[in-house]
Amino acid sequence: MLSLITHVATDFQTELSLIENYEQFFGYSMNRELLTEAVLLHDLTKPWILQ
């Protein structure tokens, strides 16, 4: 279970970096809620897959 928590935390950190980089380099504001939902959906089935 700890590795799943670490995986999700890493995904969220990557999401924040992606948002910051797009805003800094391209001047593009990303939808933070949509990206957070995408990260959560990406990891939704991990507990069953990793059994």
Biotite code that builds the C-alpha atoms (Angstrom):
import biotite.structure as struc

atoms = struc.array([
    struc.Atom([0.000, 0.000, 0.000], chain_id="A", res_id=1, res_name="MET", atom_name="CA", element="C"),
    struc.Atom([2.874, 2.364, 0.735], chain_id="A", res_id=2, res_name="LEU", atom_name="CA", element="C"),
    struc.Atom([4.140, 2.111, -2.826], chain_id="A", res_id=3, res_name="SER", atom_name="CA", element="C"),
    struc.Atom([0.691, 3.118, -4.113], chain_id="A", res_id=4, res_name="LEU", atom_name="CA", element="C"),
    struc.Atom([0.692, 6.178, -1.861], chain_id="A", res_id=5, res_name="ILE", atom_name="CA", element="C"),
    struc.Atom([4.175, 7.069, -3.088], chain_id="A", res_id=6, res_name="THR", atom_name="CA", element="C"),
    struc.Atom([3.088, 6.567, -6.702], chain_id="A", res_id=7, res_name="HIS", atom_name="CA", element="C"),
    struc.Atom([0.057, 8.857, -6.304], chain_id="A", res_id=8, res_name="VAL", atom_name="CA", element="C"),
    struc.Atom([2.137, 11.497, -4.503], chain_id="A", res_id=9, res_name="ALA", atom_name="CA", element="C"),
    struc.Atom([4.719, 11.382, -7.293], chain_id="A", res_id=10, res_name="THR", atom_name="CA", element="C"),
    struc.Atom([1.986, 11.744, -9.906], chain_id="A", res_id=11, res_name="ASP", atom_name="CA", element="C"),
    struc.Atom([0.605, 14.810, -8.127], chain_id="A", res_id=12, res_name="PHE", atom_name="CA", element="C"),
    struc.Atom([4.079, 16.349, -7.907], chain_id="A", res_id=13, res_name="GLN", atom_name="CA", element="C"),
    struc.Atom([4.531, 15.732, -11.635], chain_id="A", res_id=14, res_name="THR", atom_name="CA", element="C"),
    struc.Atom([1.157, 17.366, -12.283], chain_id="A", res_id=15, res_name="GLU", atom_name="CA", element="C"),
    struc.Atom([2.167, 20.480, -10.344], chain_id="A", res_id=16, res_name="LEU", atom_name="CA", element="C"),
    struc.Atom([5.469, 20.695, -12.219], chain_id="A", res_id=17, res_name="SER", atom_name="CA", element="C"),
    struc.Atom([3.675, 20.334, -15.539], chain_id="A", res_id=18, res_name="LEU", atom_name="CA", element="C"),
    struc.Atom([1.293, 23.167, -14.660], chain_id="A", res_id=19, res_name="ILE", atom_name="CA", element="C"),
    struc.Atom([4.134, 25.434, -13.546], chain_id="A", res_id=20, res_name="GLU", atom_name="CA", element="C"),
    struc.Atom([6.227, 24.697, -16.645], chain_id="A", res_id=21, res_name="ASN", atom_name="CA", element="C"),
    struc.Atom([3.376, 25.352, -19.077], chain_id="A", res_id=22, res_name="TYR", atom_name="CA", element="C"),
    struc.Atom([2.558, 28.628, -17.331], chain_id="A", res_id=23, res_name="GLU", atom_name="CA", element="C"),
    struc.Atom([6.208, 29.737, -17.212], chain_id="A", res_id=24, res_name="GLN", atom_name="CA", element="C"),
    struc.Atom([7.368, 28.719, -20.683], chain_id="A", res_id=25, res_name="PHE", atom_name="CA", element="C"),
    struc.Atom([4.238, 28.971, -22.805], chain_id="A", res_id=26, res_name="PHE", atom_name="CA", element="C"),
    struc.Atom([2.076, 31.407, -20.845], chain_id="A", res_id=27, res_name="GLY", atom_name="CA", element="C"),
    struc.Atom([-0.684, 28.810, -20.951], chain_id="A", res_id=28, res_name="TYR", atom_name="CA", element="C"),
    struc.Atom([-2.927, 28.371, -17.921], chain_id="A", res_id=29, res_name="SER", atom_name="CA", element="C"),
    struc.Atom([-3.978, 24.753, -17.435], chain_id="A", res_id=30, res_name="MET", atom_name="CA", element="C"),
    struc.Atom([-7.147, 23.515, -15.755], chain_id="A", res_id=31, res_name="ASN", atom_name="CA", element="C"),
    struc.Atom([-5.846, 22.248, -12.396], chain_id="A", res_id=32, res_name="ARG", atom_name="CA", element="C"),
    struc.Atom([-9.059, 20.421, -11.485], chain_id="A", res_id=33, res_name="GLU", atom_name="CA", element="C"),
    struc.Atom([-9.068, 18.529, -14.773], chain_id="A", res_id=34, res_name="LEU", atom_name="CA", element="C"),
    struc.Atom([-5.451, 17.454, -14.341], chain_id="A", res_id=35, res_name="LEU", atom_name="CA", element="C"),
    struc.Atom([-6.109, 16.362, -10.745], chain_id="A", res_id=36, res_name="THR", atom_name="CA", element="C"),
    struc.Atom([-9.064, 14.290, -11.912], chain_id="A", res_id=37, res_name="GLU", atom_name="CA", element="C"),
    struc.Atom([-6.903, 12.736, -14.633], chain_id="A", res_id=38, res_name="ALA", atom_name="CA", element="C"),
    struc.Atom([-4.266, 11.748, -12.066], chain_id="A", res_id=39, res_name="VAL", atom_name="CA", element="C"),
    struc.Atom([-6.912, 10.205, -9.817], chain_id="A", res_id=40, res_name="LEU", atom_name="CA", element="C"),
    struc.Atom([-8.512, 8.295, -12.689], chain_id="A", res_id=41, res_name="LEU", atom_name="CA", element="C"),
    struc.Atom([-5.093, 7.076, -13.788], chain_id="A", res_id=42, res_name="HIS", atom_name="CA", element="C"),
    struc.Atom([-4.553, 5.522, -10.342], chain_id="A", res_id=43, res_name="ASP", atom_name="CA", element="C"),
    struc.Atom([-8.131, 4.437, -9.631], chain_id="A", res_id=44, res_name="LEU", atom_name="CA", element="C"),
    struc.Atom([-7.659, 0.767, -10.484], chain_id="A", res_id=45, res_name="THR", atom_name="CA", element="C"),
    struc.Atom([-4.098, 0.394, -9.199], chain_id="A", res_id=46, res_name="LYS", atom_name="CA", element="C"),
    struc.Atom([-5.124, -1.429, -5.966], chain_id="A", res_id=47, res_name="PRO", atom_name="CA", element="C"),
    struc.Atom([-6.767, -4.188, -8.033], chain_id="A", res_id=48, res_name="TRP", atom_name="CA", element="C"),
    struc.Atom([-4.116, -4.314, -10.725], chain_id="A", res_id=49, res_name="ILE", atom_name="CA", element="C"),
    struc.Atom([-1.226, -4.513, -8.257], chain_id="A", res_id=50, res_name="LEU", atom_name="CA", element="C"),
    struc.Atom([-2.670, -7.383, -6.182], chain_id="A", res_id=51, res_name="GLN", atom_name="CA", element="C"),
])
